[in-house]
């Protein structure tokens, strides 16, 4: 029997082979509470440690990364996708060091610099790299927190503490991102274990813990490639993963114009992180963003007409706001800044996953679906029950 455990910011979930899941709420818990939650779930569902159990976690929200890329549409695109699908969050993206503010740099955990191909770097590109490194060090940014993805013929020319990885593009401009992906995933998990102290879970299960965004991203990319026959309609879907602290949007290249898609290297899926949208830790910021949106009071009227209870700040209502903020800001209101614009004329389904997807009942789901269709004037399908399959496929690929 195969099971999957996902440790989120508000709960520990156990996905069963049937595709359903059970969970233990762990709000405000310590590391001991996390392990206790898991032990209770396993015992209550008769799961043995000898069973096949995979584990992922998104309890900490990710590492903050600043990206410098010599070419936004080539190495920049591969770097961006790799960083996001490894579980990290991009807080700034530039081509010139002068564009980076001291305030942003103070919030930065890692800087990724992407330039060139396996052929190497030109003299001009090398000058560009040195100027960025010199400025970062001049701003007293720790050299050990810099990752350079480039083929440097003489590494001694680069600061000794900088991590140098292979370039993100091959000679044929195909993606070569596995080294950066592995590096960032390990950083994500080290940061997670340090801050949330979930190492006892890994020891108890004798399993490596993977970043949830990496697992979901791998599963989503596999679906986009059409390699999962039992999931129909995934090739033209956008996924909204609603968590307690953040909301992730996974979207395919199919939603990008054919001209742009044909020139892109890297994985077929993209991830966009909404760090202020979530139903628990980001509750207040979600309400603030929603109430400032042009659709909010119209939705309140619509919601109250369809429900016997007035709109409130109950968790299930906050989840509804998370979904609407993510969808409307990504679509008609266009308040989200995507590297490549979404073309929702080519999207036929919205798939909602994460803890939030399971905290609203069928009636509330129907209200959200009806309002989105009415507001956007589109006939689009909603699905709320595919998280287990995406996690299962993702873990098989990692």
C-alpha positions as CSV (number, residue, x, y, z in Angstrom):
1,X,0.0,0.0,0.0
2,X,1.2,3.5,-0.9
3,X,0.6,6.6,1.3
4,X,1.6,10.2,1.1
5,X,2.2,12.6,4.0
6,X,2.1,16.4,3.4
7,X,3.2,18.8,6.2
8,X,1.6,22.2,5.6
9,X,1.6,25.4,7.6
10,X,-1.6,24.5,9.4
11,X,-2.0,20.7,9.3
12,X,-0.5,17.3,8.6
13,X,-2.3,15.4,5.9
14,X,-2.3,11.7,5.2
15,X,-3.4,10.8,1.6
16,X,-4.8,7.3,1.4
17,X,-4.6,4.9,-1.6
18,X,-8.3,5.6,-2.3
19,X,-7.4,9.2,-3.2
20,X,-9.0,10.6,-0.1
21,X,-7.1,12.1,2.8
22,X,-7.3,12.6,6.6
23,X,-5.6,15.4,8.5
24,X,-4.6,16.6,12.0
25,X,-4.7,20.3,12.7
26,X,-1.3,21.5,14.0
27,X,-1.8,25.3,14.3
28,X,0.8,26.7,16.7
29,X,2.4,23.3,17.2
30,X,6.0,22.5,18.0
31,X,8.2,19.8,16.3
32,X,7.0,17.3,18.8
33,X,3.4,18.1,17.9
34,X,4.1,17.5,14.2
35,X,5.4,14.0,14.9
36,X,2.5,13.4,17.3
37,X,0.0,14.4,14.7
38,X,1.6,12.1,12.2
39,X,1.7,9.1,14.6
40,X,-2.0,9.6,15.4
41,X,-2.9,9.6,11.7
42,X,-0.9,6.5,11.0
43,X,-2.4,4.6,13.9
44,X,-6.0,5.6,13.3
45,X,-5.7,4.5,9.6
46,X,-3.8,1.3,10.4
47,X,-0.7,2.4,8.4
48,X,2.5,0.5,9.1
49,X,6.0,1.9,8.9
50,X,6.8,-0.9,6.5
51,X,4.2,0.5,4.0
52,X,5.4,2.7,1.2
53,X,5.1,6.3,2.6
54,X,6.3,9.4,0.8
55,X,6.6,12.8,2.5
56,X,6.6,16.4,1.4
57,X,6.4,19.7,3.2
58,X,5.7,23.4,2.5
59,X,5.5,24.5,6.2
60,X,8.0,27.3,5.9
61,X,7.0,29.1,2.7
62,X,10.2,28.9,0.8
63,X,13.6,30.7,0.4
64,X,13.6,34.2,-1.0
65,X,15.7,34.5,-4.2
66,X,16.9,37.4,-6.3
67,X,17.6,36.4,-9.9
68,X,20.0,38.0,-12.3
69,X,19.9,36.7,-15.9
70,X,21.8,37.8,-19.0
71,X,18.9,36.9,-21.2
72,X,15.4,37.0,-19.7
73,X,13.8,34.8,-22.4
74,X,16.5,32.1,-22.5
75,X,18.7,31.4,-19.4
76,X,16.3,33.7,-17.4
77,X,13.3,31.7,-18.3
78,X,14.9,28.4,-17.3
79,X,16.3,29.9,-14.1
80,X,12.9,31.4,-13.2
81,X,11.0,28.1,-13.7
82,X,13.7,26.0,-11.9
83,X,13.8,28.4,-8.9
84,X,10.0,28.4,-8.5
85,X,9.5,24.7,-9.1
86,X,12.2,23.9,-6.5
87,X,10.0,25.6,-3.8
88,X,11.8,28.9,-3.6
89,X,10.2,32.4,-4.1
90,X,11.6,35.0,-6.4
91,X,11.3,38.5,-4.8
92,X,13.2,40.4,-7.6
93,X,14.4,39.7,-11.1
94,X,16.9,41.9,-12.9
95,X,19.5,42.1,-15.6
96,X,21.4,45.0,-14.1
97,X,22.7,45.3,-10.5
98,X,21.7,49.0,-10.4
99,X,18.0,47.9,-10.5
100,X,18.3,46.1,-7.1
101,X,17.4,48.1,-4.0
102,X,19.2,47.8,-0.6
103,X,15.9,47.0,1.0
104,X,15.3,44.0,-1.3
105,X,18.8,42.8,-0.9
106,X,18.4,42.8,2.9
107,X,15.4,40.4,2.5
108,X,17.3,38.1,0.2
109,X,18.4,34.6,1.2
110,X,20.1,33.6,-2.1
111,X,21.1,35.3,-5.3
112,X,21.1,33.3,-8.5
113,X,23.1,34.5,-11.6
114,X,22.4,32.8,-14.9
115,X,24.4,33.4,-18.0
116,X,25.7,31.6,-21.1
117,X,25.5,28.0,-22.3
118,X,27.7,24.9,-22.1
119,X,29.9,26.5,-24.8
120,X,31.0,29.0,-22.2
121,X,30.7,32.8,-21.7
122,X,31.8,35.6,-23.8
123,X,34.2,38.4,-22.6
124,X,31.2,40.7,-22.4
125,X,29.2,38.2,-20.3
126,X,32.2,37.7,-18.0
127,X,32.4,41.4,-17.4
128,X,28.7,41.4,-16.6
129,X,29.1,38.6,-14.1
130,X,32.1,40.3,-12.4
131,X,30.2,43.6,-12.2
132,X,27.3,41.9,-10.4
133,X,29.5,40.0,-8.0
134,X,31.5,43.2,-7.2
135,X,28.4,45.2,-6.5
136,X,26.9,42.4,-4.3
137,X,30.1,42.1,-2.3
138,X,30.3,45.9,-2.1
139,X,26.8,45.9,-0.5
140,X,28.2,43.4,2.0
141,X,26.1,40.5,0.7
142,X,27.5,37.2,1.9
143,X,29.4,35.5,-1.0
144,X,28.4,32.1,0.2
145,X,24.7,32.9,-0.6
146,X,25.5,33.5,-4.3
147,X,24.9,30.8,-6.9
148,X,26.5,31.3,-10.4
149,X,25.2,29.2,-13.2
150,X,27.8,29.6,-15.9
151,X,30.7,27.8,-17.6
152,X,33.6,29.7,-16.3
153,X,36.9,28.6,-17.9
154,X,39.0,29.9,-14.9
155,X,36.9,29.6,-11.7
156,X,39.8,31.3,-9.8
157,X,38.7,34.5,-11.4
158,X,35.5,34.3,-9.4
159,X,35.1,34.9,-5.6
160,X,36.1,31.6,-3.9
161,X,32.9,31.4,-1.7
162,X,30.5,31.6,-4.6
163,X,28.8,28.4,-5.6
164,X,29.4,27.7,-9.3
165,X,27.1,25.3,-11.1
166,X,26.8,24.3,-14.8
167,X,25.0,26.7,-17.1
168,X,21.3,26.3,-17.5
169,X,21.4,26.0,-21.3
170,X,23.1,23.4,-23.5
171,X,24.7,24.2,-26.8
172,X,21.3,23.7,-28.5
173,X,19.6,26.0,-26.0
174,X,17.9,23.1,-24.3
175,X,17.3,23.3,-20.5
176,X,20.1,22.0,-18.3
177,X,18.6,22.8,-14.9
178,X,19.1,19.6,-12.8
179,X,22.1,20.9,-10.9
180,X,20.4,24.1,-9.9
181,X,17.2,22.3,-9.0
182,X,19.0,19.8,-6.7
183,X,20.9,22.6,-5.1
184,X,17.8,24.7,-4.4
185,X,15.8,21.8,-3.1
186,X,18.4,20.9,-0.6
187,X,18.6,24.5,0.5
188,X,14.8,24.6,0.8
189,X,14.7,21.5,3.0
190,X,17.7,22.6,5.2
191,X,15.9,25.9,5.8
192,X,12.7,24.0,6.5
193,X,14.3,21.6,9.0
194,X,16.1,24.5,10.7
195,X,13.0,26.6,11.2
196,X,10.3,24.0,11.7
197,X,12.4,21.3,13.2
198,X,10.7,18.5,11.2
199,X,13.8,16.3,11.0
200,X,12.3,13.9,13.5
201,X,9.5,13.1,11.0
202,X,12.1,12.2,8.3
203,X,14.0,10.0,10.9
204,X,10.8,8.3,12.1
205,X,9.6,7.4,8.6
206,X,13.1,6.8,7.3
207,X,12.1,8.8,4.2
208,X,13.6,11.9,2.6
209,X,11.2,14.9,2.8
210,X,10.7,16.7,-0.6
211,X,9.5,20.3,-1.0
212,X,5.8,20.3,-1.8
213,X,6.2,22.8,-4.7
214,X,8.8,20.5,-6.3
215,X,6.5,17.5,-6.0
216,X,3.4,19.3,-7.3
217,X,5.5,20.9,-10.0
218,X,6.9,17.6,-11.2
219,X,3.4,16.1,-11.2
220,X,2.0,19.1,-13.0
221,X,4.7,19.0,-15.7
222,X,4.1,15.3,-16.1
223,X,0.4,16.0,-16.7
224,X,1.2,18.7,-19.2
225,X,3.3,16.2,-21.1
226,X,0.3,13.8,-21.3
227,X,2.1,11.0,-19.5
228,X,-0.7,10.4,-17.0
229,X,-3.5,8.7,-18.8
230,X,-6.1,8.6,-16.0
231,X,-6.2,12.4,-15.7
232,X,-8.2,13.9,-18.5
233,X,-8.3,17.6,-19.4
234,X,-5.0,18.5,-17.7
235,X,-3.3,19.8,-20.8
236,X,-5.3,23.0,-20.8
237,X,-5.7,23.6,-17.0
238,X,-4.4,26.1,-14.5
239,X,-3.8,24.9,-11.0
240,X,-4.5,27.0,-7.9
241,X,-2.8,25.5,-4.8
242,X,-4.4,27.2,-1.8
243,X,-2.3,26.9,1.4
244,X,-2.5,28.4,4.8
245,X,0.4,30.9,4.2
246,X,0.7,31.1,0.4
247,X,-1.1,30.3,-2.8
248,X,0.7,28.9,-5.8
249,X,-0.5,29.1,-9.4
250,X,0.7,26.5,-11.8
251,X,0.1,27.3,-15.5
252,X,1.1,25.6,-18.8
253,X,2.9,26.9,-21.9
254,X,-0.3,26.0,-23.7
255,X,-1.7,29.2,-22.2
256,X,1.0,31.3,-23.8
257,X,0.8,32.4,-27.5
258,X,2.3,29.9,-29.9
259,X,5.0,32.4,-31.0
260,X,6.3,32.8,-27.5
261,X,6.0,29.1,-26.6
262,X,8.1,28.0,-29.6
263,X,11.1,29.9,-28.3
264,X,11.1,28.8,-24.7
265,X,13.5,26.3,-23.1
266,X,12.8,24.5,-19.8
267,X,9.9,22.7,-18.2
268,X,6.4,22.9,-19.8
269,X,4.9,24.3,-16.6
270,X,5.4,27.5,-14.7
271,X,4.8,28.5,-11.0
272,X,3.7,31.8,-9.7
273,X,3.7,32.4,-5.9
274,X,1.2,34.7,-4.1
275,X,3.0,35.2,-0.8
276,X,0.2,37.3,0.7
277,X,-2.7,35.0,-0.1
278,X,-3.6,32.2,2.3
279,X,-6.4,31.1,4.6
280,X,-4.5,31.0,7.9
281,X,-1.2,32.8,8.3
282,X,-2.1,35.2,5.5
283,X,-5.7,35.6,6.5
284,X,-5.5,39.4,7.2
285,X,-3.6,40.2,4.0
286,X,-6.0,38.1,1.9
287,X,-9.0,40.0,3.4
288,X,-7.2,43.3,2.7
289,X,-6.5,42.5,-0.9
290,X,-10.0,41.1,-1.5
291,X,-11.8,44.1,0.0
292,X,-9.8,46.5,-2.2
293,X,-10.7,44.5,-5.3
294,X,-13.5,45.8,-7.7
295,X,-15.5,42.5,-7.5
296,X,-15.6,42.2,-3.7
297,X,-18.9,43.8,-2.8
298,X,-20.6,42.3,-5.8
299,X,-19.4,38.9,-4.6
300,X,-20.7,39.6,-1.1
301,X,-24.1,40.3,-2.5
302,X,-24.0,37.2,-4.7
303,X,-22.7,35.0,-1.8
304,X,-25.4,36.1,0.6
305,X,-28.1,35.5,-2.0
306,X,-27.0,32.0,-2.4
307,X,-26.2,31.2,1.3
308,X,-28.2,31.3,4.5
309,X,-25.2,32.7,6.4
310,X,-23.8,36.2,6.0
311,X,-20.3,36.5,4.6
312,X,-17.8,36.3,7.5
313,X,-14.2,35.6,8.2
314,X,-14.7,31.9,8.8
315,X,-11.9,29.8,7.3
316,X,-14.1,28.4,4.6
317,X,-15.1,31.9,3.5
318,X,-11.4,33.0,3.5
319,X,-10.6,30.0,1.2
320,X,-13.3,31.3,-1.2
321,X,-11.6,34.7,-1.2
322,X,-8.2,33.1,-1.8
323,X,-9.6,31.3,-4.9
324,X,-11.2,34.4,-6.2
325,X,-8.3,36.7,-5.6
326,X,-6.0,34.3,-7.4
327,X,-8.3,33.7,-10.3
328,X,-9.4,37.3,-10.9
329,X,-6.0,38.9,-10.4
330,X,-4.6,36.3,-12.9
331,X,-7.3,36.8,-15.4
332,X,-9.5,39.8,-16.1
333,X,-8.1,42.2,-13.5
334,X,-4.5,41.3,-14.6
335,X,-2.9,42.5,-11.4
336,X,-0.4,39.7,-11.3
337,X,2.9,40.1,-13.1
338,X,3.5,36.8,-15.0
339,X,6.8,36.5,-17.0
340,X,4.6,35.4,-19.9
341,X,1.0,36.5,-20.2
342,X,-1.8,34.0,-19.7
343,X,-4.2,33.4,-22.6
344,X,-7.3,32.2,-20.9
345,X,-9.1,31.7,-24.2
346,X,-7.1,28.5,-24.4
347,X,-7.8,27.4,-20.8
348,X,-10.8,25.1,-20.2
349,X,-10.4,24.1,-16.5
350,X,-9.3,25.4,-13.1
351,X,-8.0,22.8,-10.7
352,X,-8.0,23.8,-7.0
353,X,-5.7,21.8,-4.7
354,X,-4.0,22.4,-1.3
355,X,-5.5,22.5,2.2
356,X,-8.0,25.2,1.1
357,X,-9.6,23.0,-1.5
358,X,-10.8,20.7,1.2
359,X,-12.1,23.3,3.6
360,X,-15.0,24.5,1.6
361,X,-18.1,22.3,1.1
362,X,-19.9,21.5,-2.1
363,X,-22.3,24.3,-1.8
364,X,-19.6,26.9,-1.3
365,X,-17.6,25.4,-4.2
366,X,-20.7,25.8,-6.4
367,X,-21.0,29.5,-5.4
368,X,-17.4,30.2,-6.3
369,X,-17.8,28.3,-9.6
370,X,-20.9,30.2,-10.6
371,X,-19.5,33.6,-9.7
372,X,-16.3,33.0,-11.6
373,X,-18.2,31.9,-14.7
374,X,-20.5,34.9,-14.4
375,X,-17.8,37.5,-13.7
376,X,-15.4,36.3,-16.4
377,X,-18.2,35.3,-18.8
378,X,-16.5,32.0,-19.6
379,X,-17.7,28.4,-19.4
380,X,-14.9,26.8,-17.5
381,X,-14.7,23.5,-15.5
382,X,-13.7,23.4,-11.8
383,X,-12.0,20.4,-10.1
384,X,-11.2,20.1,-6.4
385,X,-10.1,16.5,-5.9
386,X,-6.8,15.9,-7.8
387,X,-4.2,16.7,-5.2
388,X,-3.5,13.1,-4.3
389,X,-2.9,12.1,-7.9
390,X,-0.6,15.1,-8.6
391,X,1.4,14.3,-5.4
392,X,1.7,10.6,-6.3
393,X,2.9,11.3,-9.8
394,X,5.3,14.0,-8.6
395,X,6.9,11.7,-6.1
396,X,7.3,9.0,-8.7
397,X,9.4,11.4,-10.8
398,X,11.6,12.8,-8.0
